[in-house]
């Protein structure tokens, strides 16, 4: 018991050292869209609970896969990624403990089990799912799949069924627990009847997921061309990166050119099959290798799945666990266990800088584009970063490429006091506005207003439409009306009131003052980065009270 506790503590410490640097990172990637900008996570607990069990779960939560456990955790955190990351990191350390326990149950030596668990816990590709809270479902689902497997081997069929049920609420890919239980039953000579409770759980889940729930919205055009070799190449990516998890990248594309990576993707499945043939008389090892294939199946594009990339680091986690079990079974001698532990330390050396990279959004965006220059989401990430740094022409180029590849793409934006997610027309209108092309911007933004969802997205579109109209002196009153409508969409948004005042000339100072005071009141909790806005409003109030208001006073509101 003491040895197990010591191993668990060591694995938890290793996980914290390797990935703890990402805990305090700013919201990254999908977290900006599905957590930070998602109004669902700011609803009451009762409304959240009602949505989690409703037929229109997908429409209410803006999720793309059924994961109510993760959705509940995100809502409890009020859309803040930090608490979700901490929970995912704890679950990841728990996965390491379960890997060691499973390996020992299948016949690994204590040293081999510990070394395999260490290599798994420090697996650098896990940084992505631990830093991006929206991807944490991969971690929680894996934890429950491993728990189901361990309970099954311990003879608790009911416990395995409960673990499967929890896993299915974390991520749909937890269904792979069923073939895993079958493989373990075969490897250990257990009766298949012990899997009946788990099968019953899956039957109930299937009725709920595909019979009761309304379908999930379409995910849009794929970010890659589908051909007959894609499942093979995706599995090759899995096998190759389980052995050598480098380079690490948020998104990936498969080039058609025959370079070394393409050769590796085609040859790796053959190497996996060869290893399975060599281990054909050793059931535990063979079961672990076949488990790798079963775990990878949901992301090999053999079945519909909400993944827009041919491969990604986060898709590696489920197959990393059985790979670690196989490695632990292989490490039957002290020398082999030492080699495996050394590999784990190498993994840790790769994991630390990867986790820390999420603390530097600009560096992360640049690295992602360099890794996948033809991926629409990588281009959009880089475009948003360049836009935020004032490099508008470069940002426009990235966004144009991104929308050409995936017209349904959405990009997150932050204005003072408002976070929103927008599609092509808003983004291109904003780019044209920044380039001073008011007429082109107006056309895009009118379309964006007509298509935007009520709330922050429409308010932001109306706001930018007002900016475009304001460039033409004859359309100042139209701009004022656009700003007024933006304040109706989000009455708590200070910027909309300030910009209404910004359309008023000296004779209208009396009308401008209430709007400016309202903007000042609503911006009382402004962050440091938004403080310039309060300073501008305060200065404008002073000028308006002195009846020295002019349009130029308010132009800084259009930053």
Secondary structure, 3 states (H helix, E strand, C coil): CHHHHHHHHHHHHHHHHHHHHHCCCCCCCHHHHHHHCCHHHHCCHHHHHHHHCCCCHHHHHCCCCCCHHHHHHHHHCCCCHHHHHHHHHHHHHHHHHHHHHHHHHCCCCHHHHHHHHHHHHCCCCHHHHHHCHHHCHHHHHHHHHHHHHHHHHCCCHHHHHHHHHHHHHHCHHHHHHHHHHHHHHHHHCCCHHHHHHHHHHHHHHHHHHHHHCCCCCCCCCCCCCCCCCHHHHHHHHHHHHHHCCCCCCCCCCCCCCCCHHHHHHHHHHHHHHHHHHHCCCCHHHHHHHHHHHHHHHHHCCCCCCCCCCCCCHHHHHHHHHHHHHHHHHHCCCHHHHHHHHHHHHHHHHHHHHHHHHCCCHHHHHHHHHHHCCCCHHHHHHHHHHHHHCCCHHHHHHHHHHHHHHCCCCCEEEEECCEEEEECHHHHHHHHHHHCCCHHHHHHHHHHHHHHCCCCHHHHHHHHHHHHHHHCCHHHHHHHHHHHHHHHHHCCCCHHHHHHHHHCCCHHHHHHHHHHHHHHHHHCCCCCHHHHHHHHHHHHHHHHHHCCCCCHHHHHHHHC
